Amino acid sequence: MLQLWSDKRLVAFLFFMPLLLLLLFGFALKLEPENVKMAYVDDDRSYFSNMIKTALWSDGYFALYAVKEKADIVAEIRSGRAKAGLLIEKDFSKLLTDNAQPEVHFFVDGTMPSLATAMKNNSATMTDDSVTNGMYFLDEDSENVIIAPEPFIKTTEVLFNPDEKETWFFLPGVIGVLLMQGALILAGTAIVREKEQFTLEQIIVSPISKTQFIIGKITPYLLISFFEFYFILTIGWLIFDIPLPASAHGYLLMLALVYVGAMISMGLLISMVSQTQEQAIFLAIFIIILSILLSGFIFPIEAMPSFIQPISYLLPFTYFVEIIRGVLIKETLFVDLAMDYVALLGFTLFFTILSIIRFRKYLG
Amino acid sequence: MAVKKCIGYMSQNFGLYGELSVVENVRFYASLYGIKDEDAIQQLLQTYQIDQFKAYKAGKLSGGYKRRLSLVCALVHNPDVIFLDEPTAGIDLVTRKELWDLFFKLSAEGKTLFVTTHYMEEAERCNRIAFLNHGKLVTVGNPQRVKNALSDVISYAYYGDFELEMIDVLKKSKGIVLVNQFGKTVNILIDKQLDKIALQALIKPFIKQEPALVQREINLEDVFIVMTQDETR
């Protein structure tokens, strides 16, 4: 007890981490999406189509914005700018008044684990009585027309993952989690162990420079993590049949490079700021849990409170999830993922520079 | 960088990779200096009598052999100056002697050894010593010169029974520089102005007879304590 208590930082971790995670689960994380970006095309532009959009909007689940045509809806979802889509065709009002049960088309990003299911349920609000009743009384003076119990039919198309395979939801992200685990813990304990075992002392008096030392320490981890990336990917592909589009190879290689870079440099920084190996491992696990919860890997970022969302974008894993789902499942265009790659590269540089500064300070 | 190639450092803490074998550790440290000469490495292991353990994991070695291995790793690039940070702290007497034999051998080969130690009899073996107290240099010079700092002090050893109160009274008496008790022996350092008779008079009340005082040589421990006691108090 006394021994544990003597490591104040570790004790702080022990209490701070559960508290933070508890608060996150309690307040911030919801499987129900909120403010889901929805690209819509309203070719009907009628009182009725407006009614549907308003119902969707006021519900709070969706944030709607207009695009030109149906192809744009798919493009918006593929790029990641929208997670859902709505198409109301030109003859909607006419078919409605003809009592011919027109269709309202919904589209949903199939790579979002919870969204597709939630969509099917939540978009039901627009068929609420308050909406449909209004459709019966278009003209107050005219006689009520008895139309079908459901004035229109709602169809939902799950894009990119039509069978809604759960492995497609989770597996790409899992690759990143497993890689993060290995990289953060390996690199995270690397330097702090040298400090603890006093081998750093011995190395510093040798003619090896600081940079050489760091490069020597992290190169094996970089290689192992790089290999691990393809190893896990291959297993996922062989056993779970995750898609591997021909276009993906180059993008995957780039992703492997920047993500492994970001993870190892983050591990290096953990190692530089930790005083003991226990602290390093705690810190690594903390970041892993935070990444899993806040990256959009399971819980949609849109549904998190606005003060939590910035944290999501401070986690490299968020960008990894975006890229790997884009590359493997959605075949997103490179332009739309370029910023995510840049973010990961930025993290790599940022963590590396911080580590070097920290290392200099430690030796000084 | 040029300096680093000429110096060797043996850490007080076993600064080697416990999970690597003895020979792997030596090879690794040799590689840091660009040395790949396997024969030289094997020769070094033999010279320092650690070759029979070369396949052992370094972490499994006994304390004495760990020190040997640290020394070998510090010497692997044949440095001119070797820094030894408390090389014999917590080491049994036999190993300590063996290590010092090795140090003298290195010294005879023309190498400069820079040793830190808390043991004054070890310091006495060196050509030049420096006292450090709270990071400040107190004195420096060869052992004789350092001892000369107390040239106006005489040291007596008292053997026999006494009341403990005597120590306290002596410490507070004028002209007494240092009182240092070793079991039944008390070393008393006095100012030259205070003579043996005066000292005997001080002791007498506590033993009820004429005290037996033998003059003794001042050693480095006396010098160190006298020089640092004022600051330490």
Interface residues (C-beta under 8 A of the other chain):
Chain A: Q197 F198 T199 L200 E201 Q202 I203 V205 S206 P207 I208 S209
Chain B: M1 K4 K5 I7 Y9 S11 N13 F14 G15 L16 Y17 G18 Y29 L32 Y33 C73 F83
